[in-house]
Amino acid sequence: MSDTRQRTAAQILAEYDGPHLRIMEVCGTHTHENFRLGIRSLLPPQVDLISGPGCPVCVTPVDFIDEAIWLAEHGVTITTFGDLVRVPGTEKNLADARANGARVQVVYSPIDALQYAREHADEQVCFLSVGFETTVPAACLAVDQAREEGVENFSLLVANKTMPNAYAALKGSADVFLYPGHVHAITGTKLCEDLVEQGVSGVLAGFTAKELLTAMAVALAKAQEGKPFFVNAYPRVVKPEGTPAAVALIEKVMEPCDTEWRGLGAIPQSGLRLREEYAAHDARKKYGMPEIHGRANPACRCGNVLRGEITPSECPLFGKVCTPLHPVGACMVSGEGACSAFYQYGGSLS
Ligand code: SF4
């Protein structure tokens, strides 16, 4: 008999007596917020939160860091979000390159990087473009403006990724996906609805305590019904159609390509690259970069963490050799990384 009582989200969590459930926080910000807001401590013991690949810095492979260092050591000014400066490359990170004389500028957006290029016409300026559908439009806008204005000293080194084929690659690794609200604010909800047809369940979640608690309660209540489901629990921001203008801008400037994800390997058509019309602003082409293959520290278990196979505290280096001050892998560097969240909030094995 179905339960028709009006219950609060907290009551639904407290009264859950269903089967063991693995909920994947696809987005790194959800991992941090679930810790910070104390949501984890409200979950019943049968529910495990596992981390997913939604931290852009974490899934960016070592090759990309080595490419950025190659550019920096060939006289190009690197402009980037702060996190990437400390991500280990094969032999060093961008902070080491800067200490050796390379120019590495931290910026807050690709538009800031473009402005830096305008103001420093004597420098070659490259912005490190990482991130998912959420951040891609700003990079596209910057490079499109650079082309229109003829800012020839501005380029992008692109490692942007898109979620659809990543979800497909992750199928079966969790019972419920906690979908990243900001990605779907751009792409809309059709993909999540299509995944239900393939047996994949998920809830689209926002980022406040109320939104996350609601999303968890919805996940638990729907999971007990025993059939695949999708619920948009972030309707104030995510509309079914997404943001068509942003999608159109991405399609104008970039095209899909195969790409490598740290931890997940190569996923066909899950990356983006600049279209040929923007080749003059594509750092790999503009500076004749050779193919660079990096090598991650073999002791780092970021890959297992990003696939939800282990929790960060199950990595032997966690908190001993690897700390936010001395990170061994990307997941300990980024503000969205699962290892950094576990370290910051004292996460244990659950
Ligand atoms: S704790 Fe450090 S070494 Fe271990 S998986 Fe996380 S980032 Fe890698």
Boltz pocket constraint, residues with backbone or C-beta under 6 A from the ligand:
constraints:
  - pocket:
      binder: B
      contacts: [[A, 299], [A, 300], [A, 301], [A, 302], [A, 303], [A, 305], [A, 312], [A, 315], [A, 316], [A, 317], [A, 318], [A, 319], [A, 322], [A, 323], [A, 327], [A, 328], [A, 329], [A, 330], [A, 331], [A, 332], [A, 333], [A, 339]]
      max_distance: 6.0
